[in-house]
Structure formats: structure tokens, C-alpha cells
Amino acid sequence: MRISNKSDFVSSIVLFFTGIIFYFVIIPREIILEDEAVIGPDLLPNICIILITFLSILLFIKSVKNVNQIDAGSHTDDKLGLLNERNDFSVIEIRRVFLLSLSLLVSILLFTYIDVLLASIFLVLSTCVVCGLKKVWVILTLSAGLILLAYFLLYQVLGTAVG
């Protein structure tokens, strides 16, 4: 079996074992559970680590599936498979990464100094615009309900405002 994209394969294995170590060793050791808390303080880190571990499993399956597809296609034309693999970044991709990073920075500043609701709406809008989505209002209306409900629940009802 020949692995053409070793980075996906290796990173999926490293992420899987890192997730297992975090879930069973680091999070239980570093987070102190209190009996008085309604929701344990380890809930969010556990959910994040479970998601990362699940995504690493999906990346592993994808890299194995790509290996099998490449091995099946290598019998017909070996040169075509090598030409389709792309290793460099284009100027458009670099510009989009820069603009996404900038929009994330502006969103963090809006969150810190103005309001969390404005920051989350700006983050959704800016990522849609930077990624070149045509129907921004569809995505904004679909996410606006969830953002407003989370804002109302966390900041108005429960009073768990950050800062």
C-alpha cells in the first residue's frame, strides 16, 4: 500500500492519540469538579476533545480511502495521478487566509470592547464574504436565530456575561 498524502495520515493519528490523552489524562487531572455546579466545568473541554478525536478519525478514513483510490488508479495511469496532486498555495488562497485572520481579529476586538452579539454577526458575515459566498443573507438569517437565542439565554437570562 502506497500513501501519497502522508501529512493527512500522520496528523490524523497524532490528533487521535492527543485527543485520547487529553480526554482520559489531562482534562480529569487539570479541571477540578465541584459538587455545587449544575454543569461541570469539564463539559466544554470534553465536547471539544471528542469532536477533535472524531474529526481525526474521519481524516484517517479519508486518507485511507484516498490511498485505496490512488492505488486503484495507479494501475491505469501513474503520471496523471502525480499531475493532479498540488503542493503549492495560490495568491488567492493566501489572501483569503489573511482576510479570514483579519476578520477573526476584528471580531475578537468587537467582542472585547463593544458587544458579543455584534462580534458574532460580524464574524459570520465576514467569513461569508471572504469565502466568496453569493447568498450571504441566507446564511445570516439561518445563523441569526441561533446567535440571538444563545445571546439571550447566556447574557440576559443566565447573566453569564464574560468580562
C-alpha positions, 0 to 999 in steps of 0.5 A: 500500500502506497500513501501519497498524502502522508501529512493527512495520515500522520496528523490524523493519528497524532490528533487521535492519540492527543485527543485520547490523552487529553480526554482520559489524562489531562482534562480529569487531572487539570479541571477540578469538579465541584459538587455545587455546579449544575454543569461541570466545568469539564463539559466544554473541554470534553465536547471539544476533545471528542469532536477533535478525536472524531474529526481525526478519525474521519481524516484517517478514513479519508486518507485511507480511502484516498490511498485505496483510490490512488492505488486503484488508479495507479494501475491505469495511469501513474503520471496523471495521478502525480499531475493532479496532486498540488503542493503549492498555495495560490495568491488567492488562497493566501489572501483569503487566509489573511482576510479570514485572520483579519476578520477573526481579529476584528471580531475578537476586538468587537467582542472585547470592547463593544458587544458579543452579539455584534462580534458574532454577526460580524464574524459570520458575515465576514467569513461569508464574504471572504469565502466568496459566498453569493447568498450571504443573507441566507446564511445570516438569517439561518445563523441569526436565530441561533446567535440571538437565542444563545445571546439571550439565554447566556447574557440576559437570562443566565447573566453569564456575561464574560468580562 
